[in-house]
């Protein structure tokens, strides 16, 4: 995946998480409960575009944050 796209999507996730008034720890814990083994550190890397985001993680983030795919993938 293009690094600039990963950074943009990561930034979207950070904004959406903050709008939901959720910390990285809280989101990563909820992701783990939903079957995605994502630590707070991994989530921090996703948010700055340093770690790839997998399709199952996008699906879980969408569900937890109650947002659309467009909200996450809008670049």
Buried (B, 14 or more C-beta within 10 A) or exposed (E): EEEEEBBBBBBBBBEBBEEEEBEBEBBBBBBEEBEBEBBBEBBBBBBEBEBEBEEEBBBBBBEBBEBEEEBBBEE
